[in-house]
């Protein structure tokens, strides 16, 4: 069972409430209040003891469940993680020698490799598997595009400033921080904690006025100075720029990658043979001028998005592959659960969720399930993953249904993927603004006769009255929508009709110039604007949460950091060590490393003279899942030892098999696991090469002992890691296939 910080908050509130009851009963008993007995107090004390014990156990389980993460040590988790990430150059602040810029980070070699691995798998899992059309569009976007999408007018966050220093803060974040402090404070009453939890649930629904009232209600001031803060006001998050040297064309760095797909819809539709449904995808950088990016790597000003726009007929949102995920079970935090008393998600299969109407349609549910499988495969702890449904007031008026894949980390539940049914809003907005047809065509099984409005202009009267504009006016009426013709018909009847020409001029029409009439037409199909289901992935946030979930310390020692990356996501798949720093060992190791590289297995060679144990520790910090050691026996029979990182178990394998074994272990779609390797090859006793030998002769003796196969090795044993239960490792590749189909 997955445990969350919210569970702790609720039990803590119940414990505090019981404590209040015990104190009240003791006071009443002492005062001699009628009806209060010593037995009543004793019974209440026993309940209090039980709740305190349950709370302590829950805190312990939560801490164990999250490895180094828990409500009691989230700051320590971040310190350990950030120290490891910077020290091993996964990620560092940008422009650090100049003091750095908040919200900007550089990825080092391991970080780049992990990101490349995740994006490669994302392409395989979505683009290739779903036959999507991938595009790449510029980051610099002209203003009219983002004006049509609504970003120029509405892409804002509410900001407040320190009234003395003018330092800016995001208003909702200040309120969230204050609410979390109340929920974690043991001195606060259960009622006040529950009030804080309820407000935190709906914080995204608060408008400018309501948010300002709550900031005042909780007496919130500037965090560092304690100075008063201003009332909230909107701040547009886009980076503005100018296109070209003249400065006449205004533009922005794109805040999302989606708009490039929408503006290419017509060409993509024709490329796809004029058929729906189809999906288009784009991976690229997006930019948001965050007000106060202080949540580490989770809130940055430049980030990588991977977005999908799945275009559908609005009247048919079934998905032809839905059966493949119908029985996938997700943790769903729907509106009913968020607004109810429990504040806890429920487990449901996709079929049940769609049948019950909890999820709006099959296509939306299909992408939710595929997202769940993607996150599980890359190493996210699915017990700390939930899908939260947007509350009614969170959604845009045009949206049908929206869900966020939220991952729990030391910063709380963090939105990492948004999956939304946006209806036909985007294409309609761009069609109107660009005056371009962005419709699709649906052919009928047989022709049908329909009644339609049609404008019949009097060419002679219009030409005489409007001169050169007459032809243009008639072209406008010929291309009017049915809604436009209905309005024109009504306006002509009331004597106040007019039309707008392409250049923006408004031309008045007299009733004698045009008649709007109903005619019967035979049609073979209809034009319509497609709807769109949009999964949007924040790659940086996913990476950070995965890093937290994969972090643990060996034997409880903070100096022995290990990243439990899956072979799929690991930056380096294998390290090659010569046991001794001798030419024969080094030459064999170098040749083996070259074979691995040619075989597509990323690897690193360590020929330094440090002990084998220190070499293992170095690569454990990088999350390298496998290590191959060249030792004395290698020079005799060309066999090597292979070690798995988390279990630290070793096997003895012929060097000619190493490339093939690792290719199978690290392949995107492989079902071959470390458990299979343990069953196929003899186990190797561990420890013989873990310490630096004192002399050459000792080295040779120890080398031989290290190479002796173990007689009773338990190939099925799970890793024993301080503070982490064995079932934490169930989704790691050596325990079972990452891609096994759900029951």
N, C-alpha and C positions, 0 to 999 in steps of 0.2 A: 504493500500500500504506500502511495506517495504522500509524503508529509510536507506541508508548506508552512511558511511563516504565519500565514493567516490562521492556521490550526492552532499554533502556539498562542497567538493573540486572543483567540476565543476562549481557550482553556485557561489562560492566565486571567482573563476577565471573570470567568466563572469561579476561579480560585479566590480572587480578591473579593468577589461578592459573598462567598461562603465565609471568608475571614471577617467581613463586616457583620454578617449574621451572628457569628460566634461572639464577637465583641458586644453586640447589642444584647444577646441572650445573657451573657455574663453580667452586664450592667443591670438588666432587668431582675436577674436572680438576686444580685446584691441589694437592689432597692426593694426587694420583697414584692415584686409585681405578681398579682394573682395569676395562676395558671402556668407559671414558669417553674420547671423543676430542674434538679441537678441532672436527671437523666436526659432532659432535653439538651442541655449544654454538652454533656458527654457525647451524645449522638451526633450533634453538629460538629464537634471537634474531630470525631472519627471521619466524617465526610470530608472535612478540611484536610486531614492527613492524607486521605486517599487522593484527593485532587492535587495536592502538592507533590505526591509521589508520581502521579500520572504526568504532571507538568515536567518534572525532572527527567522522567523517562522519554517524554516527547522531545525535549530539548536535545537529549543525548542521541536519540534516533535521527533527528533532523541533522545534527552535526555529522553523524556517521554517513547518512544518506548522501550528503553533499560533499563527502571527502573532507577537504579543508574548509568547506563553507558551511556556515550556520548562522542563525541570528545572533549568537553570542560572540562570534569572532569574524564578522564580515570585514572589518577594517584590517585584521591580521591576514585574512585571505588575500585581500587586494595587495597588501604590502609584499607578501611572499610571491604572489603571481607577478606583479609589476617588476619586482627585483629580478626574477628569473627571465622575464620577457626582455628587459633592457640588457641584462648581463650577457645573455646569449644572442642578442641582436635580432630577436623576433620583431620588435618594434621600438622605435625611439622617437622623442619629440623632434619635429622638424626644425631646422635652422637653430639647433641647440647652441652652437658657438656664438650666435647672436642673441641669445636669451630665449629663443623659442617663441612660438605663437600659439596661444590656446586654441584647441580644436583642430590642429594640424599635426599629423604624425607621418613618419617614414617607416616603411616596412624594410627590414633587413633580409638577408638571404633565407633564413628559415621561414619568416613570415611570408615572403614572396612565394616560396615553394608551396606552403600550405594553401595560400590563396589560389595559386595556379591549379593545385589538385582539386580544391572544392569547385572551382569554375569548370574544370574538365569534367568532373562527375556531374555537375549541374547540367552541362550540355548533353551529356550522355543520358541522364535520367529524364530530362524534359525535352530538349530540342530534338535529339535523335529518336528517342522512344516515341514521341508524339508527332514526328514528321513536321516540326515547326519551321517556319520561315524566319531566318535570323537576319537582322539588319544592323547597321552601324551608322549612327547619325551624329552630326556635330554637337558639341557641348554649347557652343555659342548659338543662341536662339533669338530671332527677331522679335521685337515687342508685340506685333500683331498676333503671333502664334500664342503667346502666353496671355495676351489680353483675351483672346477667344476662349482659352481653357479656364479662365478665371483667376489665374495666379497673380496677375498684376493688381487686381482689386482685392483678392481675398486670401492670398497665401501669407497669412500673418500669425504671429503669436502675440499674446498679451504681455506687455513689459511694464515693469515699474522701475523707478530709479531711487537711489539714495538721495534724499532732498538736500544733503550737504555736499557730498562728493560727486554726485551725478553718476555713480557706478550703476550700470544696468543689471537687472535680474529678470528672469522669466517668472511671471507672477504665479502661475500654477505650481511651479517647482518649489517656491517658497512655502506655499500652503501645504503641499505634499510633505515637505520636510517637517513642518510643525505638527502635522497629523501623525506622522510616523513616531515622532518623539513622545507624543501622548500615548500611543498604542504600546510603546516599549517601556514606559515609565511605570514601575511597580507601585508607585504611590498614587497613581491616578485611579479614580473609581471605575468600576466596571461599566457604569452607564456612560461615562465620558469617553471611555475607550470604544464602546460600541458606536457612539455618535461619530467619533473620528473615523472609524472604519466605514460607516455608511456614507459619510461625506467623501472619503477617498474614492469610493466606488463610482461616484457620479461626478467627479471633479472635472472630467472632460466636457460635461454638459453645461457647465456654468458659463454664462455670457459675461461680458465686460462688467456690467453693473453688479451681478451676483457674486463674481469673483472678488470685486472690490469690497463688497459687504463682508464676505468671509475673512478676508485679510484683516479687516478692522475687528471683526468678532473675535479673532484669535490673537489680537494685539501683535501682529507680525511686524518686525522691524528689519532693517538691513542686517544681514548675517554678521559681517565683520565689525561694523561700527556701532550697531544698535541704534542708528539714526532713524528717524521716520522715513517712510517710503511714500512715493507719489501714488495717485490713483492709477489703475491699469489703463494702458492704451495700446492700440495695435501697432506692430512693427513688421514691415514686409521683409521676409527672409531671403529674398533673391539678391544676388550680386549683379548690379547694373554695369553695363559697359557700352561702348560705342563701336559700331561696325564701320570700318573704313576711315580714311584720314579726315574726311569732311566733318564727321561728327553728327551728320544729319540723321543717320539711321541708328536708332536706339535698340539695344539688345540686352540680353541677360545671359548669365551662365545658367544652364538648365537646372531646375530644382528636382527634376525627375527625368527618366529616360523615355517615359511613355509617349510624350507628344510626338516624337519622331515617327513612332509606329502609326499613330493616328493620321498624321499628314501624308503618310505613304500608303494608306489603306487602299485607295483606288488601284494603284499599280500592283500591290500585293494580291488584291482580289483577282485581277486579270491574270497575274502570274500563276495563281492557283486554279486557273481554268474557269473562273467565275462561279466557284462552288463554295458553299458554306456547309458546316462550320470549318474554320481553319484558325490556326494560332500563329502569331508572330512573336518573336522574342528579341530582346536586346540586352547586352551586357555593356555597361559603361560607367563613367564617372558622373556624379551629380554634385551639386553645390548648394549649400544653404548657409546663410550668414547667421548662424546661431547666436542668440542673445548672450548667453553665458555658458559656454560648453565646458562644464565642470564634472561630467560623469565619465571621465576617462575616455576610453575608446568607443563608448556607446553613443556619445553625442559629439560629432565632429563636423567640420565645415566642408570637407570634401570626402566623398565616400563612394564605394562601388555598389551599384544596383544591378540586379538581374531581374528583368521584368518580362512578363508574358501578357499579351492581349489576345484573348480567345474570343473570336467573333462568332456570334450565333444568331440564328433566327429567334427574335424575342418570343415567338409563340411556341418554340420547341427547344428547351434547354436540357433535353436528355443527352447523355453521353454514351457513345457506342462501346466504351471500355469500362463502364461503371461496374459491371459484374466482377471485374478483376479486383476491385477494392471494396465491394459491398460489405464484406465481413471484417474489414479493418476497423479496429476499435480505437476511438480517440477519446481524450479527456476534454469534454465540451463544457465550457463555462458560459452558458446561455443567459439570455436576459432574465429568465425566471430565476435562475440560480443566483445571479448578481443582485437582484432586487429582493430575494427571499431572505430568510433568517440564517440559513446555513452558510451562505457565501462560499460554497464549495462546488467544484465541477462534478459532472456525472460522466460515467463511461457509457458510450453508445457506439454501436456499429454504424457505418455510413448508411446502410439500408434502413435501419430503424430511424435514424435522424431525419432522413428524407421522407420516409413514410409518415412520420409523426408531424412533419412540417417544421421541425426545429431548424433544419437547413433548407433553404428555399428551393434548390433544384439539384439535379444530379451532377451537372458540370461543376458547380461550386463545390459540392461534396467530393467529387473526384479529385480536384486539385488540392483540397484540404488533406485527403488521404495520401496523395503522392508527396505532399510537403512533409507530412509526418514520416513517411518512409525515407525521404531524403535526409532529414535531420537525424534520424536514428542511424542511418548508414555512416554518416560522417563522424559520429561519436557523441552526439548530444544525448544526455541521460533523459530518456523519454518519461521517467517518473517526475521530471522537473519541467515538463512541457505540457502546455494546455492551449486550447483554442478558445479565445474569448470573443463572444459576439458583441458587436457594437450596440450600445443602447440606442433607443429610437432617436433621441435628440442628438446623438453623436453623428448619425448618418446624414449625408447630403439628401436633399429632398428627392433627388432623382434615383438614388440607390435603392436596390431591392433587398440586399442582405450583405453584410460585411462581417468578416471574422479576422482576428489577428492571431497568428501563432506566437504565443508568449513563452519565453524561456526564463526560468528562475535562476538568478545569479546573485552575487553579493549586493547588487543594486536593487534587488527585488524582481518582480515580474517585468520582463522587458520585451516590448514588441519587436520581433525580428522579421516577420513576414506578414504582409497584409493581403488578404484574399477577398476581393469585393466584386459583387455583381453591380456594375455601374450603369446598367441599362444602356440606352442609346445616346446618352447625354453628350459624350465627347465628340462623336462623329457629327451629330447634329450641330453642335456649337461651331465646329470647324467648317462644316458645309455652309452655314449661314455667313460666317465671317469671311470666308474665301470665295463665296459665290461659286462653289464647285460641288457637283453632284457626288456624294459619297454614299450612294444607295447600293443595295444589292438587288438581284432579281430572282424571284421565285416563280418557276413555271408551274402552271396548273396541270393536273392529270388530263383534263379536257377543257376546251374553251368555255368561258362563262359570259353571260350578258349582264352588264352592270349599268346602273344609272350614274351619270357623272355631270358635274357642272362644266360649262364651256362658255368662254367669252366670245361673242360675235360682234366685232367692232364695225362701225360704219366708216369704211376707209376714206370715203370722200369727205365727210364732215370732219374727221380727225385730221386728215391731211391739210385741209383748208385752214383749220383752227390752230393746229400746232406746228405747221410748216415742217421743218427738218426733224423736229422731235416726234412727229406723228408715227413714223416707222418704228422708232425705238419704243414708243409707248405701246404699240401693238405687240411687239416682241415680248415686252414685259408681261402683258396680259396673257400671252400664249403660253408662258412658262410658269404661270401662277399655280400654287398648290390648291387643292380643293378647299382648304381652310381660307386661303386668300381670296378665292373666287366667291366663297360664301359671304365674306365680309364686304367684298366689292358689291355684290348683289344687294346686300342690306343697305349699304351707303348710297347706292344709286336710288334706291326706293325712298330714302329720306332726303335726297337732294344734296348730299355733302360728300360725294365720292372724290377720291384722289389716288394717285399711284406715285411711287418713288422710282425715279430713273436711276440707272447704274451709277451716275456721277453724284447722286445724292439729292438732286433737285426734285421737288414735289410738284406734280402737275395735277391741276384740278380737272375733273371730267364731268361733262354734262350728261344727263340721263339719255338724251337723244343720240349720243355718240357710240354707245355700246349697250348690248343686251347680254345679260348672263342667264343662260337657259339650261334646262336639264335635258340631256340627250342619252340615248341608249347606245352602248358600245360593246362589241365582242372583244374580250380580252383573253390572251393565252397565259397571262401571269401578272404578277404585281411587283412594283418596286417598293422597297422598305429600307429603313435604316437599321443596320444590325445592332444588336446589343453586344456588350462586351463583359466578360469575366476576367478580372485582372489579379493574378498573383504577383506580388512585388516583394523581392527578397533584398534585405539589407545584408550584404556579404560581411561587412566589418563587424556588425553586431553578432551575427551568427558565429564568426570566428572567435570573438571574445568570450562568448558564453561557452563555446566548445572548449576553449583553453581552460576556463574555470572548472568545467566538469571533468576534464582529463587530468587535472593537477592533483597529485598526492605526494606525500613524503614517505620514503621507505623507512621502516622501523621507527616512525614517529620523529625522525630527525629532520629539522627544517633545513639542514645543509644537504640532505639527500633528496633533491627535488626530482620527481619523475613526471613526465607528461605521457599519459596513457592514450596516445593517438592511435587510431585504427590504422592498419596498413594503407587504407585508402587515402587518408588525410595526412599521414606523416610526411614531414618535409624531406627526410632521407629514409629510404627503405631499409638500408643495411649498412653496417660498418664492417670493415675488414681489418683485423688485428694480427700482426705477427706476435707470437707469444714472447719471443726474444728479439732484440734489436741486432740481428745478424743478417748478413747479405743473403744467405740461402732462404731464410724466412721472409725477408723483405721482398726478394725477387718473386717468390711464389705468390705472396699477398698482392703485389703490384699487378701481376698477370691476371689473378683472379678478379681484381677490381676492374681491370680493363674488360674482361669478359662480361661482368655484370653491367657495365656501362653500355656495351654493344647490345646487350639483351634488354636494354630499356629500364634497368633497375638503378635508380639513383643511389649512390653509395659514397662513402668517404673512407680513406685509408689513413690509419694512425700508426706511424712507425716510430713514435717517440719512445723513450726508454722508461716511461712510468709503468707502474704495475698494471696488470690486466684489470684489477678491480677499479682503479682510477679511470681507466679507459671506458669501462662499462658505465661508470658514474657520469662521465662527460656526455656520452651519447644518450643516457637515460634522460638527462636534462633537455635534450633536443627531441625526445620522444621517438627515437629510432627504434622500431619494433624488433629488429633482428640484428645479431652480430655473428660474424664468422671469424674463427680464430685458427690461424696457421700455427701448428706446433711441431714437435719432434716427429710424431707419428705421420704427419703430413708428408714429411720428406721421405718416409719409408714406403707408404702405401697410397699417397695422394688423397687421403681422407682428411676432413676438417671437422671442427665442432661448430654447431649452430646453436645459438642461445636466443630464447624468446624473452623479451624485456620484463614483462609483469610477473610471470611465473618463475623466471630465471632458470627454467629447465633447459637442458642442453641435449642435443642428439649428435651422433657421429654419422656423417654422410660422405659419400665419395665427392670429391671436388667437382667432378663432371656433372653431378646432379644439382649443384647449388643454384645455378641460374634458373633451371626449370622449376625447382621448388619455390624460389622466391617469386618467379613470374606468376605461379599459380596462387601463392599466398597474397600477392599484392594486386592481382587483376581486378578490374572494376566489377566483373560479373562472375568471379570464381566462387565455387562452393567448397574448394579445398581449404582446410583450416589447419592451424597448428596441432590440433588434436589428431588430425589425419597423419600429419608428419610424425608425431610421437608414436603413432601405431605402426608406421611403416619402417622407421629407422631405429637402431638401438640407442638407448639412453646413454648419456655420458655423465659420469660422476662430476658434480660441481665442486669447486673449491681448490682443485689442484693447481690451477693457474691464476688464482685470485690474489696471490701475494708475491711480492718481489723476491726471487731466490737470492740467497746470500752469495753463491758462487756458481761458476760454470758447471761443475760436477753436480752440485745440488740442483741446478736448473734441469739438467738432463734427467736426474732421478725423479724430480717432481713432475717433469714433463710426462714421463712414462706412467706415473700414478694418475695423472690427470686424464690420460687417454684410455684408462681401463674402463670398459663398459660396466654400468651398474646392473646388478642382478635382479633387484626387486623394485625398479623405478615404477612409480605410479603415474602412468601417462594421463590419467583422468583427473589428477588433483588440480584444484584451483589455487590461484595466488593468495598468499596470506599477507595482507597489507594492513599496517597499523591503522585502526580507526575506520576501515572500510569493509563492510560486509561482503562476502564472496559474491552475492547475487548482483552487486554493482557491476560485475564484469560480464553479465550475460550477453550483452550486445557486442562484445569485442570479438574480432574475427576468429581468434583461436578457440573460442568457446562454441561457436556455431556460425553458420552462414549469415552474412549480413543481409542477404537478399532472399532468405527463406520466405515463402509466401505465408501470409497470416492464415490461421486456422479458419 
